[in-house]
């Protein structure tokens, strides 16, 4: 990771320790940082904090106030922070189970959620179990024990269910009609690539690495190559291309539940 990101994560951990004290069990970089695919100027910073027990609402609000972009400027597109109790992190549950969720940054809409029940179902409840599975495999410990000792993994049945929910959520997003490139379609395609590699090979890869693996192993490649090229300024796939690929991936995952 670059020096600006490293400094930011150090400051984030110091701030979390200042707020949570001895209740802070660990801090872990997830997402693109954990999977070795952080791209300055494009990637978000995903961080999971683990606390010993339940947090009071006052502590939750203080943590948000101290970590939001206006108080601790984020050098990336934004910070996606989730706080879990240690028992929840270890359980391997498919449920959201978080104490705090914070999205904040210079190019990210602000979101603060202090109870999973307040998370709109339309925004998806599958993210958290999948993120904790990625943390189990590839989380980078910024503080505390290794991530694999802190985060439990999903059962195969729960993993398949959440992958299908994620693919269904992506498919429900509107796409432009016809053969025009669809902004954001590259993320939908590459997210489906990552889901398919995890389903087939039992391994989480970054989105681009998953796409390249599928191309290398003979998967029909045009839409994947176009999605990868879009990450470097090329035109994204069309909505129809993206939807056809996502539907194929969802059908394969569903067929082997």
N, C-alpha and C positions, 0 to 999 in steps of 0.2 A: 504494500500500500504506500501511497505517496506521503510526503512529510506533513502536508496540511491535514490529511485525513488522520494520520497517526496522532498528531497533536490534538485534533478534535476529539478523538476517542479517549485519549488520556484525560482531557478536561471533562468529558462526559462521565467517565468513571469516578473521577474525583468529586464531581458534583453529586452524583448518586450516592457515593459513600457519605458525603456531608449531610445529605437529607436522611438516608436510611440507617446510617451508623452500623452497628453490629448486625442488624437485620439483613444487610446486603450479603448474600451468599456468593454471588458471582455475576459477571457481566460477559456477554458473548456476542461477537460479531457473526451475523448470519448472512443470508442472501448472497449477493455477488462478492462481497468480501470473503465470506466463508468458503465460497466455491472457487475463489481465485480468479474472478472475472470482473472485478471492479473497474469501471471505465469512467475516469474523471470527466465531469461535464454531462454525463448521461445517467450514471447509476445512482440509485438511492443508497443510503446507509441504513442497513437493517441491524438493530441491536435488541437483544433480549437481556433483561435484568431478572435475576432470580432472588427472591426474598425468603426469609425463613418462615413467615406466616402472613396472615391477612393484614392488609394495610388499612388504616383509618382513612376516611374521606379527606380529612385535613392533610394527612401526609401525601395522599395521592395528588391533591391540588397543588401542594408545595412542590412536589417533584415535577409536575407539568410546568409550573411557573418558572422553575429553575432551568429546565431543559429545552423549553421551546426556543425557536430560532431567534426571537427577539432578545432573549437573555443569553443564549449560547449559540452564536451564529454557526450554521451548518455549511461546510464548504462544498457539499454536494447538492444535487437537486432537492434533496430533503432527507429528513430522518424519519424512519419508521421504527418506533420503539414500542416494545411490549414488555410488560412486567408480569411475571408468574410467581406464585408460591412454589417452593421447592417440591412439595408433594404433588402439585399439578404437573410440573415439568417432568417429574419422574414417572408419572402414571401411564404415559403412552395413550392418553385419551384422545378421541377425535373431537371433543368439545372445545370451544374457545377457551374457557377457564382462566382468562387473564384478570389481573388486578387493575391494570392501567393500559390503555392504548393511546399513543400519541403519534400523530403525523404532523410534521412541521418542517418548513424550509422555504428557501427563496422561490422555488418553483413548484411547490406542493400545497394543495389546499389544507388548511388547518383542520385537524380532527382531534378531539379529546373524548375518550370514552372511559368511564370509571366503573362500568359494570357490563358484563357481556350481554345482559338482558336488554341493554340500551343500544346494542349494535343492530342497525337495520338489517333484516333478513335479506333484503334485496342486494345488499353489498357483499353477501357471501359470508358464511360461517365456517367454511372449509379451510380458510387460509392458515389458521393457527395450528391445527394438527399437522398439516403438511410442513409448515415452517419448523415445528419442533422435530419432525422426522429429519429434515435437512440439518438442523442443529445437532441432532444425535450423531449424524454421520460426519459433518464437516464444520461444526461451530468452532470459532476461534476464541479461546479463552483470553479475555482481556483482564479478568480477575477471577480467582476461584479455581475449583477443580476442573479437570478436562470435561468438555461438553458431553462426551459419551457417558460419563459417570453421572451427569445431572439430568439429561433429557432422555426419557424413554422413547422407544420407537412405536409406531402404529402396528397393530396386527395386520396380516395380509387382507383380511376382510374389510377392516376400517380404511386401509390405504386405498383399496379399489373403490370403495364408496366415495371417499373424498376426491379422488381423481376424477370420477365420473361427475360429481357435483361441480368441480372446478371447470371441466370441459363444457358442461351444460351452461354454466354461468357465462363463460366466454362466448358461447354460441348465441346466447340471448342478446348480446350487445348489437346495436344497429350497425349495419355496414352499407356503404354506398351501392346502389344498384349498378348492374352492367359490368363492363370490363375495365372500369377506372381503378387505378391503384387506391387502396383503402388505407389511409393513415392509421397506424396502430395494428394493422393486420400482421405485421412482422412479429409483434410480441405475442399475438394469439397463436401463430404458427409455431414459434420457437417454444412457447410455453407448452404446447401440445407435444412437441419433440421431447422436452424434458420429462413430461408425464409418461410418454411411451417408453423411453429408455429406463426410467425407474420401474415401470411395470415389467418390461422384458428382462432387464439385466440386474434389477435389485440395487441400482446405484443412482444417486442423485448427481447430475452434472449441471454446469451452467447451461443456460438456454442455447447459446451458440455452440458449445461443445457437444451438447446432445444432438443438435441439428447436424453437425459434421459427422458424428458417429453414425447417424442414420444414413446419411449420404454414402459414407464409406462402406456400409454394410449392404448397400444395394436398394435402399428404400427409394421409391419414385422421388426424384430429386429436384425437379424444377421449382416447385413452390418453396422448398426448404432453402435452396440456393438463393432464391430471390429474397427470402426473409433475412438471410444472413447478410446479403449485400445491402439491404436497406439499413442495417445497423451502421453502415459506413457511407450513407448518403445516397444510395440507390433507391429506385422506386419500390415501394412495398408491394406485396402480392395484392391481387384484387380480392374483394370480399368473397366472391364465389370460390376462388382458389383456396382461401383460408378456411372457409366453412366446409368445403369438401374434405380437406385434410383433417380438420378437427373432428368431423363426423366419423371419419374412418378410424381415427385413434380412439374415440369414445367407444365405437362398436367393438374394437379389439379388446379394450380393457373390460367392457361389459361381458364379452363372451367367455372370459376366463376368470370370472369372479369365484 
